[in-house]
Amino acid sequence: MVYPPSNPAFYNPPDSRLSRTLLIVVSALGLVTYCMSFGPMSSGSVAMGWHVRFAAMAALCGVFSVATRQIALPVVTAVLAAMGFLDGLSTVVAASGAGWVMTAIVVVNALQAAAAIAAVLLAPKDVPDK
């Protein structure tokens, strides 16, 4: 039986290229955050906190999703990226004189979280809207 496109039984899944591109951006920004964590910190503090770990885990989720050619769990990627941003933000706010590296890490984490959330919103849905 052939269904015409106007029939509700006909479902053409949306293209997920934009969501994949955003996951690649999430992965690249996670790598940038990880590399920046080795930069100079003021007052001898270490930048390798949970904000870097969350960003790196979000990057790995993005890499694995793209490498396997499936969008496995974009929500998990977005949650990890958002937690990395929020933890980094609280570190900068709580610390006096956090330094430019920590501020730059928070900005990169914010961009990573925004890209991950956009990937979730633009990911193909399993069920068509009626």
Residue frames as a rotation matrix with the C-alpha (Angstrom) as fourth column:
MET 1
0.585 0.811 0.000 0.00
0.811 -0.585 0.000 0.00
0.000 0.000 -1.000 0.00
VAL 2
-0.506 -0.716 0.482 1.26
0.720 -0.657 -0.221 3.47
0.475 0.235 0.848 -0.83
TYR 3
0.264 0.537 -0.801 0.58
0.869 -0.493 -0.044 6.35
-0.419 -0.685 -0.596 1.54
PRO 4
0.386 -0.125 0.914 0.39
0.544 -0.769 -0.335 9.88
0.745 0.627 -0.229 0.15
PRO 5
-0.656 -0.754 0.010 2.40
0.452 -0.404 -0.796 12.54
0.604 -0.517 0.606 2.04
SER 6
-0.388 0.572 0.722 -0.81
-0.629 -0.737 0.247 14.08
0.674 -0.359 0.646 3.37
ASN 7
0.528 0.575 -0.625 -1.71
0.017 0.729 0.685 10.84
0.849 -0.372 0.375 5.17
PRO 8
0.571 -0.309 0.761 -0.82
-0.808 -0.373 0.455 10.86
0.143 -0.875 -0.463 8.92
ALA 9
0.889 -0.261 0.377 0.60
0.113 0.921 0.372 7.33
-0.444 -0.288 0.848 8.59
PHE 10
0.583 -0.711 0.394 3.32
0.564 0.004 -0.826 8.71
0.585 0.704 0.403 6.30
TYR 11
0.910 -0.338 -0.240 6.30
0.025 -0.533 0.846 9.84
-0.414 -0.775 -0.476 8.32
ASN 12
0.542 -0.796 0.269 9.46
0.424 -0.018 -0.905 11.26
0.725 0.605 0.328 6.89
PRO 13
0.528 -0.343 -0.777 12.00
0.796 -0.118 0.594 11.75
-0.295 -0.932 0.210 9.72
PRO 14
0.982 -0.157 -0.106 13.62
-0.178 -0.956 -0.232 15.19
-0.065 0.246 -0.967 9.74
ASP 15
0.467 -0.883 -0.046 17.22
0.256 0.184 -0.949 15.64
0.846 0.431 0.312 8.72
SER 16
0.918 -0.133 -0.374 19.63
0.373 -0.033 0.927 15.52
-0.136 -0.991 0.019 11.65
ARG 17
0.223 -0.899 0.378 22.64
0.770 -0.076 -0.633 17.17
0.598 0.432 0.675 10.00
LEU 18
0.180 -0.127 0.975 22.31
-0.295 -0.953 -0.069 20.36
0.938 -0.276 -0.209 12.03
SER 19
0.902 0.171 0.397 22.06
-0.427 0.216 0.878 18.42
0.064 -0.961 0.267 15.27
ARG 20
0.710 -0.705 0.013 25.18
0.705 0.710 0.005 16.41
-0.013 0.005 1.000 14.33
THR 21
0.090 -0.674 0.733 27.02
0.431 -0.637 -0.639 19.63
0.898 0.373 0.233 13.48
LEU 22
0.470 0.147 0.871 26.10
-0.601 -0.669 0.437 21.05
0.646 -0.729 -0.226 16.87
LEU 23
0.982 -0.152 0.109 27.39
0.026 0.686 0.727 17.89
-0.185 -0.711 0.678 18.57
ILE 24
0.342 -0.905 0.253 30.68
0.834 0.168 -0.525 18.36
0.433 0.391 0.812 16.73
VAL 25
0.096 -0.238 0.967 30.78
-0.158 -0.962 -0.221 21.93
0.983 -0.132 -0.130 18.06
VAL 26
0.856 0.255 0.449 30.08
-0.479 0.067 0.875 20.60
0.193 -0.965 0.180 21.57
SER 27
0.807 -0.589 -0.042 32.98
0.586 0.792 0.173 18.17
-0.068 -0.164 0.984 21.19
ALA 28
0.091 -0.803 0.589 35.37
0.624 -0.415 -0.662 20.84
0.776 0.427 0.463 19.93
LEU 29
0.275 0.063 0.959 34.45
-0.472 -0.860 0.192 23.24
0.838 -0.506 -0.207 22.73
GLY 30
0.990 0.047 0.131 34.96
-0.137 0.520 0.843 20.49
-0.029 -0.853 0.521 25.30
LEU 31
0.463 -0.883 0.080 38.44
0.862 0.427 -0.274 19.90
0.207 0.196 0.959 23.91
VAL 32
0.013 -0.413 0.911 39.14
0.153 -0.899 -0.410 23.64
0.988 0.144 0.052 24.11
THR 33
0.702 0.311 0.641 38.02
-0.555 -0.326 0.766 23.69
0.447 -0.893 -0.056 27.74
TYR 34
0.923 -0.377 -0.073 40.21
0.361 0.787 0.500 20.72
-0.131 -0.488 0.863 28.58
CYS 35
0.157 -0.916 0.368 43.25
0.839 -0.073 -0.539 22.31
0.520 0.394 0.758 26.93
MET 36
0.141 -0.053 0.989 42.59
-0.167 -0.986 -0.029 25.65
0.976 -0.161 -0.147 28.62
SER 37
0.960 0.274 0.052 42.54
-0.100 0.165 0.981 23.97
0.260 -0.948 0.186 32.03
PHE 38
0.445 -0.874 -0.195 46.31
0.896 0.429 0.117 23.56
-0.018 -0.227 0.974 31.75
GLY 39
0.242 -0.304 0.922 46.76
0.349 -0.859 -0.375 27.32
0.905 0.413 -0.102 31.44
PRO 40
-0.787 -0.614 -0.062 48.19
0.307 -0.303 -0.902 29.59
0.535 -0.729 0.427 34.12
MET 41
0.377 0.900 -0.219 45.95
0.640 -0.083 0.764 30.17
0.669 -0.428 -0.607 37.11
SER 42
-0.024 -0.340 0.940 46.15
-0.434 -0.844 -0.316 33.03
0.900 -0.416 -0.127 39.58
SER 43
0.145 -0.034 0.989 47.08
-0.987 -0.079 0.142 32.32
0.073 -0.996 -0.045 43.18
GLY 44
-0.752 -0.659 0.005 48.25
-0.658 0.752 -0.041 28.81
0.023 -0.035 -0.999 42.32
SER 45
0.009 0.824 0.567 44.76
-0.569 0.471 -0.674 27.31
-0.822 -0.316 0.473 42.07
VAL 46
-0.875 -0.279 0.397 44.08
0.085 0.717 0.692 24.38
-0.477 0.639 -0.603 39.80
ALA 47
-0.455 0.715 -0.531 41.59
-0.868 -0.490 0.084 24.72
-0.200 0.499 0.843 36.95
MET 48
-0.683 0.173 -0.710 40.92
-0.261 0.849 0.459 20.98
0.682 0.498 -0.535 36.66
GLY 49
-0.724 0.533 0.437 37.68
-0.493 0.044 -0.869 20.99
-0.482 -0.845 0.231 38.61
TRP 50
-0.335 0.691 0.640 34.32
0.453 0.714 -0.534 19.44
-0.826 0.111 -0.552 37.92
HIS 51
0.487 0.517 -0.704 33.52
-0.328 -0.639 -0.696 22.15
-0.809 0.570 -0.141 35.37
VAL 52
-0.267 -0.658 -0.704 36.32
-0.949 0.054 0.310 20.78
-0.166 0.751 -0.639 33.16
ARG 53
-0.893 -0.062 0.446 35.31
-0.078 0.997 -0.017 17.18
-0.443 -0.050 -0.895 33.79
PHE 54
0.064 0.989 0.137 31.67
0.251 0.117 -0.961 17.85
-0.966 0.096 -0.241 32.89
ALA 55
0.429 0.043 -0.902 32.72
-0.723 -0.583 -0.371 19.68
-0.542 0.812 -0.219 29.72
ALA 56
-0.618 -0.726 -0.302 35.03
-0.775 0.498 0.389 16.81
-0.132 0.474 -0.870 28.75
MET 57
-0.686 0.438 0.581 32.29
0.217 0.885 -0.411 14.22
-0.694 -0.156 -0.703 29.39
ALA 58
0.427 0.843 -0.327 29.86
-0.078 -0.326 -0.942 16.21
-0.901 0.428 -0.074 27.24
ALA 59
0.068 -0.503 -0.862 32.52
-0.957 -0.276 0.086 16.34
-0.281 0.819 -0.500 24.52
LEU 60
-0.884 -0.417 0.212 33.00
-0.368 0.899 0.236 12.57
-0.289 0.130 -0.948 24.70
CYS 61
-0.181 0.901 0.394 29.24
0.305 0.433 -0.848 12.00
-0.935 -0.033 -0.353 24.46
GLY 62
0.549 0.354 -0.757 29.18
-0.501 -0.586 -0.637 14.20
-0.669 0.729 -0.144 21.38
VAL 63
-0.375 -0.776 -0.508 32.14
-0.912 0.210 0.352 12.38
-0.167 0.595 -0.786 19.81
PHE 64
-0.851 0.055 0.523 30.61
0.005 0.995 -0.096 8.97
-0.526 -0.079 -0.847 20.44
SER 65
0.192 0.981 0.014 27.25
0.132 -0.011 -0.991 10.08
-0.973 0.192 -0.131 19.03
VAL 66
0.490 -0.062 -0.869 28.82
-0.775 -0.489 -0.401 11.42
-0.400 0.870 -0.288 15.86
ALA 67
-0.562 -0.814 -0.144 31.27
-0.800 0.492 0.344 8.53
-0.209 0.308 -0.928 15.48
THR 68
-0.750 0.334 0.571 28.51
0.223 0.940 -0.257 5.92
-0.623 -0.066 -0.780 15.67
ARG 69
-0.928 0.365 0.074 26.34
-0.080 -0.389 0.918 7.96
0.363 0.846 0.390 13.29
GLN 70
-0.010 0.956 -0.293 23.47
0.703 0.215 0.677 8.16
0.711 -0.200 -0.674 15.71
ILE 71
-0.364 0.014 0.931 22.16
-0.513 -0.837 -0.188 10.74
0.777 -0.546 0.312 18.09
ALA 72
-0.508 0.101 -0.856 22.08
0.469 0.866 -0.176 8.45
0.723 -0.490 -0.487 21.10
LEU 73
0.280 0.563 -0.778 21.34
0.960 -0.154 0.235 10.72
0.012 -0.812 -0.583 24.05
PRO 74
-0.241 -0.397 0.886 21.59
0.453 -0.853 -0.259 14.41
0.859 0.339 0.385 23.23
VAL 75
0.739 0.549 0.390 19.84
-0.106 -0.477 0.872 15.17
0.665 -0.686 -0.295 26.52
VAL 76
0.753 -0.534 -0.385 22.72
0.624 0.394 0.675 13.61
-0.208 -0.748 0.630 28.49
THR 77
-0.212 -0.846 0.490 25.20
0.927 -0.332 -0.173 15.67
0.309 0.417 0.855 26.48
ALA 78
0.038 0.313 0.949 23.24
0.109 -0.945 0.307 18.85
0.993 0.091 -0.070 27.21
VAL 79
0.944 0.321 -0.073 22.95
0.085 -0.023 0.996 18.06
0.318 -0.947 -0.048 30.92
LEU 80
0.395 -0.876 -0.276 26.70
0.892 0.294 0.344 17.46
-0.221 -0.382 0.898 31.24
ALA 81
-0.361 -0.531 0.766 27.53
0.728 -0.674 -0.125 20.65
0.583 0.513 0.630 29.33
ALA 82
0.376 0.587 0.717 25.08
-0.044 -0.762 0.647 22.72
0.925 -0.275 -0.261 31.39
MET 83
0.938 -0.070 -0.338 26.48
0.345 0.229 0.910 21.32
0.013 -0.971 0.239 34.64
GLY 84
-0.011 -0.997 0.079 30.00
0.999 -0.013 -0.030 22.19
0.031 0.078 0.996 33.49
PHE 85
-0.259 -0.015 0.966 28.91
0.327 -0.942 0.073 25.76
0.909 0.335 0.249 32.85
LEU 86
0.692 0.627 0.356 27.03
-0.113 -0.394 0.912 26.10
0.713 -0.672 -0.202 36.14
ASP 87
0.743 -0.488 -0.458 29.88
0.657 0.398 0.640 24.62
-0.130 -0.777 0.617 38.18
GLY 88
-0.285 -0.881 0.377 32.42
0.921 -0.361 -0.146 26.86
0.265 0.306 0.914 36.48
LEU 89
0.010 0.385 0.923 30.21
0.122 -0.917 0.381 29.90
0.993 0.108 -0.056 36.99
SER 90
0.936 0.349 -0.043 29.84
0.070 -0.066 0.995 29.18
0.345 -0.935 -0.086 40.70
THR 91
0.339 -0.895 -0.289 33.63
0.931 0.275 0.241 28.75
-0.136 -0.351 0.926 40.95
VAL 92
-0.426 -0.492 0.759 34.25
0.652 -0.749 -0.118 32.14
0.627 0.445 0.640 39.34
VAL 93
0.339 0.644 0.686 31.61
-0.078 -0.707 0.702 33.88
0.938 -0.292 -0.189 41.43
ALA 94
0.957 0.083 -0.278 32.82
0.248 0.264 0.932 32.33
0.150 -0.961 0.233 44.70
ALA 95
0.184 -0.971 -0.151 36.54
0.970 0.154 0.190 32.85
-0.162 -0.182 0.970 44.05
SER 96
0.825 -0.038 -0.564 38.10
-0.029 -0.999 0.024 36.25
-0.564 -0.004 -0.825 44.39
GLY 97
0.144 -0.792 -0.593 40.47
-0.884 -0.372 0.282 36.92
-0.444 0.484 -0.754 41.52
ALA 98
0.647 0.203 0.735 39.74
-0.021 0.968 -0.250 33.74
-0.763 0.146 0.630 39.55
GLY 99
-0.448 -0.889 -0.092 41.97
-0.087 -0.060 0.994 34.87
-0.890 0.453 -0.050 36.68
TRP 100
-0.172 0.352 -0.920 41.47
-0.921 -0.388 0.024 35.09
-0.349 0.852 0.391 32.95
VAL 101
-0.879 -0.177 -0.443 41.79
-0.358 0.858 0.368 31.34
0.315 0.482 -0.818 32.33
MET 102
-0.778 0.628 -0.032 38.91
0.469 0.546 -0.694 30.48
-0.418 -0.555 -0.719 34.63
THR 103
-0.121 0.737 -0.665 36.77
-0.321 -0.663 -0.677 33.23
-0.939 0.131 0.317 33.10
ALA 104
-0.409 -0.093 -0.908 37.59
-0.912 0.017 0.409 31.99
-0.023 0.995 -0.092 29.61
ILE 105
-0.990 0.070 -0.121 36.69
0.070 0.998 0.002 28.42
0.120 -0.006 -0.993 30.62
VAL 106
-0.443 0.883 -0.154 33.29
0.300 -0.016 -0.954 29.63
-0.845 -0.469 -0.258 31.85
VAL 107
-0.056 0.401 -0.914 32.66
-0.750 -0.621 -0.227 31.45
-0.659 0.673 0.335 28.56
VAL 108
-0.677 -0.243 -0.695 33.62
-0.677 0.576 0.458 28.36
0.289 0.781 -0.554 26.52
ASN 109
-0.924 0.383 0.006 31.46
0.334 0.813 -0.477 26.18
-0.188 -0.439 -0.879 28.76
ALA 110
-0.213 0.877 -0.431 28.53
-0.151 -0.465 -0.872 28.56
-0.965 -0.121 0.232 28.22
LEU 111
-0.178 0.089 -0.980 28.97
-0.971 -0.179 0.160 28.24
-0.161 0.980 0.118 24.45
GLN 112
-0.920 -0.198 -0.338 29.21
-0.257 0.956 0.138 24.46
0.296 0.214 -0.931 24.78
ALA 113
-0.695 0.719 0.022 26.01
0.325 0.341 -0.882 24.32
-0.642 -0.606 -0.471 26.85
ALA 114
-0.050 0.685 -0.727 24.18
-0.585 -0.610 -0.534 26.52
-0.810 0.398 0.431 24.34
ALA 115
-0.423 -0.169 -0.890 25.26
-0.881 0.308 0.360 24.29
0.213 0.936 -0.279 21.43
ALA 116
-0.992 0.043 -0.119 24.27
0.070 0.970 -0.234 21.14
0.106 -0.240 -0.965 23.34
ILE 117
-0.431 0.891 -0.140 20.84
0.116 -0.099 -0.988 22.52
-0.895 -0.442 -0.061 24.22
ALA 118
-0.027 0.377 -0.926 20.31
-0.883 -0.443 -0.154 23.56
-0.468 0.813 0.346 20.60
ALA 119
-0.771 -0.300 -0.562 21.27
-0.546 0.765 0.341 20.03
0.328 0.570 -0.754 19.52
VAL 120
-0.840 0.534 0.095 18.59
0.329 0.640 -0.694 18.64
-0.431 -0.552 -0.714 21.83
LEU 121
-0.103 0.863 -0.494 15.97
-0.204 -0.504 -0.839 21.01
-0.974 0.014 0.228 20.50
LEU 122
0.099 0.088 -0.991 16.86
-0.964 -0.239 -0.118 20.29
-0.247 0.967 0.061 16.88
ALA 123
-0.861 -0.408 0.304 17.33
-0.358 0.910 0.208 16.52
-0.361 0.071 -0.930 17.21
PRO 124
-0.519 0.704 -0.486 14.89
-0.449 0.259 0.855 14.40
0.728 0.662 0.181 15.23
LYS 125
-0.293 0.539 0.790 11.93
-0.900 0.123 -0.417 13.25
-0.322 -0.833 0.450 17.27
ASP 126
-0.946 -0.058 0.318 10.74
-0.012 0.989 0.145 9.66
-0.323 0.134 -0.937 17.35
VAL 127
-0.205 0.957 0.204 7.06
0.860 0.276 -0.429 10.52
-0.467 0.088 -0.880 17.07
PRO 128
-0.686 -0.023 0.727 5.72
0.525 -0.707 0.474 13.02
0.504 0.706 0.497 14.51
ASP 129
-0.853 0.438 -0.283 3.73
-0.091 -0.659 -0.747 16.02
-0.514 -0.611 0.602 15.74
LYS 130
-0.500 0.752 0.429 0.03
0.866 0.423 0.268 15.77
0.020 0.506 -0.863 15.01
